[in-house]
Amino acid sequence: MAKASSAGAGRRIISVGPSLALLPFLTYLFIFLVVPTVTVVVGAFQSDAGLTTANVRALGSEAALTALWKSVLLSGITAVIGAVLGGLLAYLVLVGPPNSPLRRITMAVSGVLAQMGGVTLAFAFIATLGYSGVVTEALRSWPGIDIFGSGWLFGLPGLVVVYSYFQIPLMVIVFMPALQGVRPQFREAAVSLGASTRQYWLQVAFPMLRPAFLGSMLLLFANAFAAYATAAALVSQGNPILPLFIRAALTSEILLGQQNLGFALALEMIVVVSVVMTLYAVLLRRTARWLQ
Amino acid sequence: MSGSLAWRVFRWTVLLLLAAYFLIPLWSMLDFSTQAPGTQPGRTLEAWRALVEDPALREAIIASLLLALFTVVLMVLLLVPTMVWVRLRVPGASRLVEFLCLLPLTIPALVIVVGIKNVMLWVTYFVGDTPLALTFAYVILVLPYSYRAIDAALSAIDVATLSEAARSLGAGWTTVMVRIVLPNIVPGVLSAAFVSVALVLGEYTFASLLHYDTLPTEIALLGKSQATVSVAASLASLILASALLLGLGLFSRERRTSEGQ
């Protein structure tokens, strides 16, 4: 902060006055972002009696571990599905003519659907695949199949189908720039050096796109791992995944000290998401080096 | 290879299957929300009429719209002066401000809810126990998206020259902000506002866990008793949010093409 190189600012920066104007902003973020986060981190190591590691140790309980595992499973599966199908969709759209309506529509619709989540999305799928959903009823009346079954929509398999609805469009948005960075000239160069199509893909295109692809997949993982609203609106019984386990810890009035368990679970969530996002940042930097 | 018949068949099959996956739920919502009650055949707009007639739902819609409005106002008041000021007077703080603004992307909303209880008690002590207390938390949620939109707009203009010109003609800092910088970044501020409104109208995590009645929590509640009404309300809020986000896309494209001239 002391070494501003621009001539005009150099003189002023010495006085503290201008920085004071940032106080409202900094105070606001301190109160509504930093304080809640610190509350979670500190609360995870506290009980009514003082400092303790009991809350964090409770994360090792079977119920908590199952919730964590199912969350990782759900985020992992939907990240892979989203990355593969979203990447494929981005590619299929991109090989078409530039500025085609297909590409414009795909980008615009992806922008909307990647943000769609929560209650709206849950009810969209209840209206489609729920017990009296439109598709369920249609299949029941014609081929006579009952796809509702025993209510898979409200368990982990249902969450996979529903989460993919925002994961695939998110992949299209984050992966498209990388895909556009692979210029036709690269292919021409490879072919002129005698490469076959197969060689071009395996030795040029895939290695170039790998960091971006893996990075996008990590972003999708974090996105699904942190998502709460969709699952909360869809699943009202049981707590199959970590966010719903946190809800149970927050709203449960059965056990005292559950609030501190909630803090520990939330801390677990911060740790997982920040590790994933850090890896994402590392991969993003590597992508940026290649695709400018 | 890209011209062969097999490839074209493959391409269009995949595209159509994906289109079906994305369109069927939307179409189902429309179909479901217009179904006549029970097993009767025919269509009815009963559920859609309930959107404006149901008093609880109407109240929730009004609460959500007010929340969206207040969030946008507070976000603009907090972010625009700070970001302009950082560019003009304390460029050394730009990394810190950017880091703080993008931080909510890494800290899940659910985590903030878990830790915000005491802060919210203090907020409701001052503003009363209304859903509008959520405004303060929602500003944090929309911060990353708003920051990016406004930052892009600020990068496109020469803030320093504009403000120096204004200052040398005797303008005060308020005049510089309101009459010089703001009119030049209107597109960016509007983009930020659009995204914020779309996010606030669909926000469920804070509202449900802190027990406030907003549109999404009311929809979730209705889902237990009147499924068709809740689906109609979901579709309506989805259409509104899409209109905002698509309008945003249209808007930024127009800006880009006009700047390209």
Interface residues (C-beta under 8 A of the other chain):
Chain A: M1 A2 A4 S6 G8 A9 R12 I13 P18 S19 A21 L22 P24 F25 L26 Y28 L29 I31 F32 L33 V35 P36 T37 V38 T39 V40 G43 L85 L88 L89 L92 V93 V95 L102 M107 A108 V109 G111 V112 L113 Q115 M116 G117 G118 V119 T120 A122 F123 A124 F125 I126 A127 T128 G130 S132 G133 V134 V135 S164 Y165 I168 P169 T197 F225 A226 Y228 A229 A232 A233 P243 I246 R247 L250 T251 G262 F263 L265 A266 M269 I270 V273 S274 M277
Chain B: M1 S2 R11 V14 L15 L18 Y21 F22 I24 P25 L26 W27 S28 M29 D31 F32 S33 L78 L79 P81 T82 W85 V86 R89 V90 P91 G92 A93 V97 L100 L103 P104 L105 T106 I107 P108 A109 L110 V111 I112 V113 V114 G115 I116 K117 N118 V119 F136 A137 V139 I140 A160 E164 A198 L199 G202 E203 Y204 T205 S208 L209 P216 T217 I219 A220 G223 A227 S230 V231 S234 L235 S237 L238 A241 S242 L245 L246 G249
